[in-house]
C-alpha cells in the first residue's frame, strides 16, 4: 500500500510543478518532510509569484493541473481573498504560493530547513 501512496504523491507533485510552471511561478522548492517527526504532511511545495494576480493564477493553475492529472481537489484552500500567500492542502502534499516579501517574512524555508529540499528550475 505504501508503494501506491508514493506513486500517487509523486504524480500529485508532478502535476503541482506543471501548474506552477505554466503560469511562470518561480523559486520553486519541494520539501520532503516524510522523515521528520511530527511533520504536518509528507511534502511541502513552495513557490512565488510577483503579484497577487499571479499568485492567484498560480493557485488556479495548480488546482486545474492536479485535477486533470489525478482527479484530486484540495481538501482545504486558504488565502485566496488577498492572494499574498495561498495554501492548497492536498493532505499529504501542501502547496504554498507566496509573494516574495511574504515568503521571506514567514520563512517556511528556514523553519523546515531540516527537510530534504529539491530546487526546481524555472524552465523545462
Buried (B, 14 or more C-beta within 10 A) or exposed (E): EEEEEEEBBEBBBBBBBBBBBBBEBBBBBBBBBBEBEEBEBBBBBBBBBEEEEBBBBBBBBBBBBBBEBBEBEBEEBEBEEEBBBBBBBBEBBBBBBBBEEBBEEBEBBEEBEEBEBEEBEEEE
